[in-house]
């Protein structure tokens, strides 16, 4: 019994030593459910601001905006490959290009497609061609949006309320 207590004690000490090392080496991030809270805290965003977010196992994209949709802020978090836990801030800021249209972010090291927009083009739907089928995502044309789409999408088309195709603005991150 004393050996078991001794081994448990040693294990606890090892964990206490390893966790701070992982954190210092930027290997412990934010869990998915706390990303929105982290952005609001880091960017000092008011709780009255609305958010549109999209998350998969690798990327989380969020766009925050006030009631008038005159002020906005976006953030992108990534789940690093390898020995890491949680999501890490990758990029963000005020929404200059996002006010002009749909921004497609290609994040280095990731194959997913990330789209963020204040939706000034009044996008109402997205068609995602996956080769053997087309998936349709309806979007509220009066609201900003964030979308993270899996890497298996062959073609992605954004349609405004008049069924015109709107092309995204490409950005590397």
DRENPA-3360 file (N, C-alpha, C; in nm, 2 decimals, always signed):
BEGIN
1 = XXXXXXXX = +0.08/-0.12/+0.00/+0.00/+0.00/+0.00/+0.09/+0.13/+0.00 ~ +0.20/+0.12/+0.08/+0.29/+0.24/+0.08/+0.35/+0.26/-0.06 ~ +0.38/+0.16/-0.13/+0.44/+0.17/-0.26/+0.34/+0.24/-0.36 ~ +0.21/+0.20/-0.35/+0.11/+0.26/-0.44/+0.10/+0.41/-0.41 ~ +0.10/+0.45/-0.28/+0.09/+0.59/-0.24/+0.22/+0.66/-0.29 ~ +0.33/+0.60/-0.28/+0.46/+0.66/-0.32/+0.45/+0.68/-0.47 ~ +0.40/+0.58/-0.55/+0.40/+0.60/-0.70/+0.29/+0.71/-0.74 ~ +0.18/+0.71/-0.67/+0.08/+0.82/-0.70/+0.14/+0.95/-0.67;
9 = XXXXXXXX = +0.22/+0.97/-0.56/+0.28/+1.09/-0.53/+0.38/+1.13/-0.63 ~ +0.46/+1.04/-0.68/+0.56/+1.07/-0.78/+0.49/+1.11/-0.91 ~ +0.38/+1.04/-0.95/+0.31/+1.07/-1.07/+0.25/+1.22/-1.06 ~ +0.20/+1.25/-0.94/+0.14/+1.39/-0.92/+0.25/+1.49/-0.94 ~ +0.37/+1.47/-0.88/+0.48/+1.56/-0.89/+0.52/+1.57/-1.04 ~ +0.53/+1.46/-1.11/+0.56/+1.47/-1.26/+0.46/+1.55/-1.33 ~ +0.34/+1.53/-1.31/+0.23/+1.61/-1.38/+0.25/+1.76/-1.34 ~ +0.27/+1.79/-1.22/+0.29/+1.93/-1.17/+0.41/+1.99/-1.24;
17 = XXXXXXXX = +0.51/+1.92/-1.27/+0.63/+1.97/-1.34/+0.60/+1.98/-1.49 ~ +0.54/+1.88/-1.55/+0.52/+1.88/-1.70/+0.42/+1.98/-1.75 ~ +0.31/+2.00/-1.68/+0.20/+2.10/-1.72/+0.26/+2.24/-1.74 ~ +0.33/+2.30/-1.64/+0.39/+2.43/-1.66/+0.49/+2.43/-1.78 ~ +0.56/+2.33/-1.80/+0.65/+2.32/-1.91/+0.58/+2.33/-2.04 ~ +0.47/+2.25/-2.05/+0.39/+2.25/-2.17/+0.33/+2.39/-2.20 ~ +0.28/+2.45/-2.09/+0.22/+2.58/-2.10/+0.32/+2.68/-2.15 ~ +0.44/+2.68/-2.09/+0.54/+2.78/-2.12/+0.59/+2.76/-2.27;
25 = XXXXXXXX = +0.59/+2.64/-2.31/+0.63/+2.61/-2.45/+0.52/+2.62/-2.55 ~ +0.41/+2.68/-2.51/+0.29/+2.71/-2.59/+0.23/+2.58/-2.65 ~ +0.21/+2.49/-2.56/+0.15/+2.36/-2.60/+0.02/+2.34/-2.53 ~ -0.02/+2.43/-2.44/-0.15/+2.42/-2.38/-0.23/+2.54/-2.42 ~ -0.34/+2.52/-2.49/-0.42/+2.63/-2.54/-0.55/+2.64/-2.47 ~ -0.65/+2.69/-2.54/-0.78/+2.71/-2.48/-0.88/+2.61/-2.54 ~ -0.96/+2.55/-2.45/-1.05/+2.45/-2.49/-1.16/+2.52/-2.58 ~ -1.22/+2.44/-2.66/-1.32/+2.50/-2.76/-1.43/+2.58/-2.70;
33 = XXXXXXXX = -1.48/+2.53/-2.58/-1.59/+2.60/-2.52/-1.55/+2.74/-2.46 ~ -1.42/+2.77/-2.45/-1.38/+2.89/-2.39/-1.32/+2.99/-2.49 ~ -1.32/+2.96/-2.62/-1.26/+3.05/-2.72/-1.34/+3.18/-2.72 ~ -1.47/+3.18/-2.73/-1.54/+3.31/-2.73/-1.51/+3.39/-2.61 ~ -1.51/+3.33/-2.49/-1.48/+3.41/-2.37/-1.34/+3.47/-2.38 ~ -1.24/+3.39/-2.43/-1.11/+3.44/-2.44/-1.10/+3.56/-2.53 ~ -1.17/+3.55/-2.65/-1.16/+3.66/-2.74/-1.22/+3.79/-2.68 ~ -1.34/+3.77/-2.61/-1.40/+3.89/-2.55/-1.31/+3.95/-2.44;
41 = XXXXXXXX = -1.24/+3.87/-2.37/-1.15/+3.92/-2.27/-1.03/+3.98/-2.33 ~ -0.96/+3.92/-2.42/-0.84/+3.97/-2.49/-0.86/+4.10/-2.57 ~ -0.98/+4.10/-2.63/-1.01/+4.22/-2.72/-1.09/+4.32/-2.65 ~ -1.13/+4.29/-2.53/-1.21/+4.38/-2.45/-1.34/+4.41/-2.52 ~ -1.41/+4.31/-2.56/-1.54/+4.32/-2.64/-1.65/+4.31/-2.54 ~ -1.75/+4.40/-2.56/-1.87/+4.41/-2.48/-1.95/+4.29/-2.49 ~ -2.02/+4.24/-2.39/-2.11/+4.13/-2.40/-2.23/+4.15/-2.49 ~ -2.26/+4.28/-2.52/-2.37/+4.30/-2.61/-2.34/+4.27/-2.75;
49 = XXXXXXXX = -2.21/+4.26/-2.78/-2.17/+4.23/-2.92/-2.21/+4.09/-2.96 ~ -2.27/+4.07/-3.07/-2.31/+3.94/-3.12/-2.19/+3.87/-3.18 ~ -2.20/+3.74/-3.20/-2.09/+3.66/-3.25/-2.14/+3.56/-3.35 ~ -2.07/+3.54/-3.46/-2.09/+3.43/-3.55/-1.96/+3.35/-3.54 ~ -1.98/+3.22/-3.52/-1.86/+3.14/-3.51/-1.88/+3.00/-3.58 ~ -1.76/+2.95/-3.62/-1.76/+2.82/-3.68/-1.63/+2.75/-3.63 ~ -1.65/+2.62/-3.59/-1.53/+2.55/-3.54/-1.54/+2.41/-3.59 ~ -1.42/+2.36/-3.63/-1.40/+2.21/-3.65/-1.29/+2.17/-3.56;
57 = XXXXXXXX = -1.24/+2.05/-3.58/-1.14/+1.99/-3.49/-1.00/+2.07/-3.51 ~ -0.98/+2.15/-3.61/-0.85/+2.21/-3.63/-0.86/+2.36/-3.63 ~ -0.97/+2.43/-3.66/-0.98/+2.57/-3.67/-1.11/+2.62/-3.61 ~ -1.10/+2.74/-3.55/-1.22/+2.81/-3.50/-1.21/+2.95/-3.55 ~ -1.32/+3.00/-3.61/-1.32/+3.13/-3.67/-1.44/+3.20/-3.60 ~ -1.42/+3.33/-3.56/-1.53/+3.40/-3.50/-1.53/+3.55/-3.55 ~ -1.65/+3.60/-3.57/-1.66/+3.74/-3.60/-1.76/+3.80/-3.50 ~ -1.72/+3.91/-3.43/-1.80/+3.98/-3.33/-1.84/+4.11/-3.40;
65 = XXXXXXXX = -1.96/+4.16/-3.36/-2.01/+4.28/-3.42/-2.11/+4.35/-3.33 ~ -2.12/+4.48/-3.33/-2.22/+4.55/-3.25/-2.35/+4.55/-3.31 ~ -2.45/+4.60/-3.24/-2.59/+4.59/-3.29/-2.62/+4.66/-3.42 ~ -2.54/+4.77/-3.45/-2.56/+4.84/-3.57/-2.47/+4.78/-3.68 ~ -2.39/+4.69/-3.65/-2.30/+4.63/-3.75/-2.20/+4.73/-3.81 ~ -2.17/+4.83/-3.72/-2.08/+4.93/-3.77/-1.93/+4.91/-3.72 ~ -1.92/+4.83/-3.61/-1.79/+4.79/-3.55/-1.79/+4.64/-3.55 ~ -1.67/+4.59/-3.58/-1.65/+4.44/-3.58/-1.51/+4.40/-3.55;
73 = XXXXXXXX = -1.49/+4.28/-3.52/-1.36/+4.22/-3.48/-1.37/+4.07/-3.51 ~ -1.26/+4.02/-3.57/-1.26/+3.88/-3.60/-1.14/+3.81/-3.53 ~ -1.15/+3.68/-3.51/-1.04/+3.61/-3.45/-1.04/+3.47/-3.51 ~ -0.92/+3.41/-3.53/-0.90/+3.28/-3.58/-0.81/+3.20/-3.49 ~ -0.85/+3.09/-3.44/-0.77/+3.00/-3.35/-0.75/+2.87/-3.42 ~ -0.63/+2.81/-3.40/-0.60/+2.68/-3.46/-0.56/+2.58/-3.35 ~ -0.59/+2.46/-3.38/-0.55/+2.35/-3.29/-0.42/+2.29/-3.35 ~ -0.31/+2.32/-3.29/-0.18/+2.28/-3.35/-0.17/+2.13/-3.36;
81 = XXXXXXXX = -0.09/+2.09/-3.46/-0.07/+1.94/-3.48/+0.04/+1.90/-3.38 ~ +0.04/+1.77/-3.35/+0.14/+1.72/-3.26/+0.10/+1.73/-3.12 ~ +0.20/+1.74/-3.03/+0.17/+1.74/-2.88/+0.13/+1.88/-2.84 ~ +0.00/+1.90/-2.85/-0.06/+2.03/-2.80/-0.20/+2.00/-2.76 ~ -0.25/+2.08/-2.67/-0.38/+2.07/-2.62/-0.46/+2.20/-2.63 ~ -0.57/+2.20/-2.70/-0.65/+2.32/-2.71/-0.62/+2.40/-2.84 ~ -0.69/+2.51/-2.84/-0.68/+2.60/-2.96/-0.59/+2.72/-2.92 ~ -0.52/+2.78/-3.02/-0.42/+2.89/-3.00/-0.46/+3.00/-3.10;
89 = XXXXXXXX = -0.45/+3.12/-3.05/-0.48/+3.24/-3.14/-0.38/+3.24/-3.26 ~ -0.44/+3.25/-3.38/-0.35/+3.26/-3.50/-0.35/+3.39/-3.57 ~ -0.47/+3.46/-3.56/-0.48/+3.59/-3.62/-0.61/+3.66/-3.59 ~ -0.62/+3.79/-3.62/-0.74/+3.86/-3.59/-0.72/+4.01/-3.59 ~ -0.83/+4.08/-3.57/-0.82/+4.22/-3.56/-0.95/+4.28/-3.61 ~ -0.94/+4.41/-3.65/-1.06/+4.48/-3.70/-1.09/+4.42/-3.84 ~ -1.21/+4.44/-3.89/-1.25/+4.38/-4.01/-1.25/+4.47/-4.13 ~ -1.13/+4.50/-4.18/-1.12/+4.59/-4.30/-1.17/+4.52/-4.42;
97 = XXXXXXXX = -1.10/+4.41/-4.46/-1.14/+4.34/-4.58/-1.28/+4.27/-4.57 ~ -1.31/+4.23/-4.45/-1.44/+4.16/-4.42/-1.56/+4.26/-4.45 ~ -1.53/+4.39/-4.43/-1.64/+4.49/-4.46/-1.65/+4.50/-4.61 ~ -1.55/+4.47/-4.69/-1.56/+4.48/-4.84/-1.62/+4.36/-4.91 ~ -1.62/+4.24/-4.84/-1.67/+4.12/-4.90/-1.65/+4.00/-4.81 ~ -1.63/+3.89/-4.88/-1.60/+3.76/-4.80/-1.45/+3.74/-4.81 ~ -1.39/+3.71/-4.70/-1.25/+3.69/-4.70/-1.22/+3.54/-4.68 ~ -1.15/+3.48/-4.77/-1.11/+3.34/-4.75/-0.97/+3.34/-4.70;
105 = XXXXXXXX = -0.95/+3.28/-4.58/-0.82/+3.27/-4.51/-0.77/+3.13/-4.54 ~ -0.65/+3.13/-4.60/-0.58/+3.00/-4.61/-0.47/+3.01/-4.50 ~ -0.49/+2.92/-4.40/-0.40/+2.92/-4.29/-0.29/+2.82/-4.31 ~ -0.16/+2.87/-4.30/-0.05/+2.79/-4.33/-0.05/+2.66/-4.24 ~ -0.03/+2.55/-4.31/-0.03/+2.42/-4.23/-0.16/+2.35/-4.22 ~ -0.27/+2.42/-4.27/-0.40/+2.36/-4.26/-0.47/+2.36/-4.40 ~ -0.55/+2.26/-4.43/-0.61/+2.25/-4.56/-0.76/+2.30/-4.55 ~ -0.81/+2.32/-4.44/-0.95/+2.37/-4.43/-0.96/+2.51/-4.49;
113 = XXXXXXXX = -1.08/+2.55/-4.53/-1.10/+2.68/-4.58/-1.18/+2.76/-4.48 ~ -1.14/+2.88/-4.45/-1.20/+2.96/-4.35/-1.25/+3.09/-4.41 ~ -1.38/+3.12/-4.39/-1.44/+3.24/-4.45/-1.50/+3.33/-4.34 ~ -1.47/+3.46/-4.35/-1.53/+3.55/-4.26/-1.58/+3.67/-4.34 ~ -1.70/+3.72/-4.30/-1.75/+3.84/-4.37/-1.85/+3.91/-4.29 ~ -1.86/+4.04/-4.30/-1.96/+4.12/-4.24/-2.09/+4.12/-4.32 ~ -2.09/+4.05/-4.43/-2.20/+4.02/-4.52/-2.26/+4.14/-4.58 ~ -2.18/+4.23/-4.62/-2.23/+4.35/-4.70/-2.29/+4.31/-4.83;
121 = XXXXXXXX = -2.24/+4.20/-4.89/-2.29/+4.15/-5.02/-2.43/+4.08/-5.01 ~ -2.48/+4.06/-4.88/-2.60/+4.00/-4.86/-2.60/+3.85/-4.91 ~ -2.50/+3.78/-4.87/-2.49/+3.64/-4.90/-2.61/+3.56/-4.84 ~ -2.68/+3.48/-4.91/-2.79/+3.40/-4.86/-2.77/+3.25/-4.85 ~ -2.67/+3.21/-4.93/-2.64/+3.06/-4.93/-2.50/+3.03/-4.98 ~ -2.45/+2.92/-4.94/-2.32/+2.87/-4.98/-2.35/+2.73/-5.04 ~ -2.29/+2.70/-5.15/-2.30/+2.57/-5.21/-2.16/+2.51/-5.20 ~ -2.15/+2.39/-5.14/-2.02/+2.32/-5.13/-2.02/+2.19/-5.21;
129 = XXXXXXXX = -1.94/+2.19/-5.31/-1.94/+2.07/-5.40/-1.83/+1.98/-5.35 ~ -1.87/+1.86/-5.31/-1.78/+1.76/-5.25/-1.75/+1.65/-5.35 ~ -1.78/+1.67/-5.48/-1.76/+1.57/-5.58/-1.88/+1.49/-5.61 ~ -1.93/+1.41/-5.51/-2.04/+1.33/-5.54/-2.17/+1.39/-5.49 ~ -2.17/+1.50/-5.42/-2.29/+1.57/-5.38/-2.26/+1.72/-5.35 ~ -2.37/+1.80/-5.35/-2.35/+1.94/-5.32/-2.43/+1.97/-5.19 ~ -2.36/+2.02/-5.10/-2.42/+2.06/-4.97/-2.45/+2.21/-4.97 ~ -2.57/+2.24/-4.92/-2.61/+2.38/-4.92/-2.62/+2.43/-4.78;
137 = XXXXXXXX = -2.56/+2.54/-4.75/-2.57/+2.61/-4.62/-2.64/+2.74/-4.64 ~ -2.76/+2.76/-4.57/-2.83/+2.88/-4.58/-2.77/+2.98/-4.48 ~ -2.76/+3.11/-4.52/-2.70/+3.21/-4.44/-2.80/+3.32/-4.43 ~ -2.82/+3.38/-4.31/-2.91/+3.50/-4.30/-2.84/+3.62/-4.36 ~ -2.90/+3.67/-4.47/-2.84/+3.77/-4.55/-2.81/+3.90/-4.48 ~ -2.87/+3.92/-4.37/-2.85/+4.05/-4.30/-2.75/+4.04/-4.18 ~ -2.69/+3.92/-4.17/-2.60/+3.90/-4.05/-2.46/+3.86/-4.10 ~ -2.35/+3.91/-4.03/-2.22/+3.86/-4.06/-2.20/+3.71/-4.03;
145 = XXXXXXXX = -2.10/+3.65/-4.10/-2.09/+3.51/-4.08/-1.94/+3.47/-4.08 ~ -1.91/+3.35/-4.01/-1.78/+3.29/-4.01/-1.81/+3.14/-4.05 ~ -1.73/+3.09/-4.14/-1.75/+2.95/-4.18/-1.61/+2.88/-4.18 ~ -1.60/+2.76/-4.13/-1.48/+2.68/-4.14/-1.53/+2.55/-4.21 ~ -1.47/+2.53/-4.33/-1.52/+2.42/-4.42/-1.41/+2.31/-4.43 ~ -1.44/+2.19/-4.42/-1.35/+2.08/-4.42/-1.27/+2.08/-4.56 ~ -1.16/+2.01/-4.56/-1.07/+2.01/-4.67/-1.13/+1.93/-4.79 ~ -1.23/+1.86/-4.77/-1.29/+1.78/-4.88/-1.37/+1.86/-4.98;
153 = XXXXXXXX = -1.39/+1.98/-4.96/-1.47/+2.07/-5.05/-1.39/+2.09/-5.18 ~ -1.45/+2.06/-5.29/-1.38/+2.08/-5.42/-1.41/+2.22/-5.47 ~ -1.53/+2.27/-5.47/-1.57/+2.40/-5.51/-1.67/+2.46/-5.41 ~ -1.65/+2.59/-5.39/-1.74/+2.66/-5.29/-1.79/+2.78/-5.36 ~ -1.92/+2.80/-5.36/-1.98/+2.91/-5.43/-2.07/+2.99/-5.33 ~ -2.06/+3.12/-5.32/-2.14/+3.20/-5.24/-2.24/+3.28/-5.33 ~ -2.37/+3.28/-5.29/-2.47/+3.34/-5.36/-2.54/+3.45/-5.28 ~ -2.56/+3.57/-5.35/-2.63/+3.67/-5.28/-2.78/+3.65/-5.29;
161 = XXXXXXXX = -2.86/+3.75/-5.24/-3.00/+3.73/-5.24/-3.06/+3.73/-5.38 ~ -2.98/+3.78/-5.48/-3.03/+3.79/-5.62/-2.97/+3.67/-5.70 ~ -2.91/+3.57/-5.63/-2.85/+3.45/-5.70/-2.73/+3.48/-5.78 ~ -2.66/+3.60/-5.75/-2.54/+3.62/-5.81/-2.42/+3.56/-5.73 ~ -2.33/+3.50/-5.81/-2.21/+3.44/-5.74/-2.12/+3.55/-5.69 ~ -2.08/+3.55/-5.57/-1.98/+3.65/-5.51/-1.85/+3.57/-5.48 ~ -1.74/+3.63/-5.54/-1.61/+3.56/-5.52/-1.54/+3.62/-5.39 ~ -1.48/+3.53/-5.32/-1.41/+3.57/-5.19/-1.28/+3.64/-5.23;
169 = XXXXX = -1.23/+3.72/-5.13/-1.10/+3.78/-5.13/-1.00/+3.69/-5.06 ~ -0.90/+3.65/-5.13/-0.80/+3.55/-5.08/-0.70/+3.61/-4.99 ~ -0.67/+3.56/-4.87/-0.57/+3.60/-4.78/-0.50/+3.49/-4.72 ~ -0.36/+3.50/-4.70/-0.29/+3.40/-4.63/-0.27/+3.44/-4.49 ~ -0.27/+3.34/-4.40/-0.26/+3.37/-4.26/-0.16/+3.28/-4.20;
% end
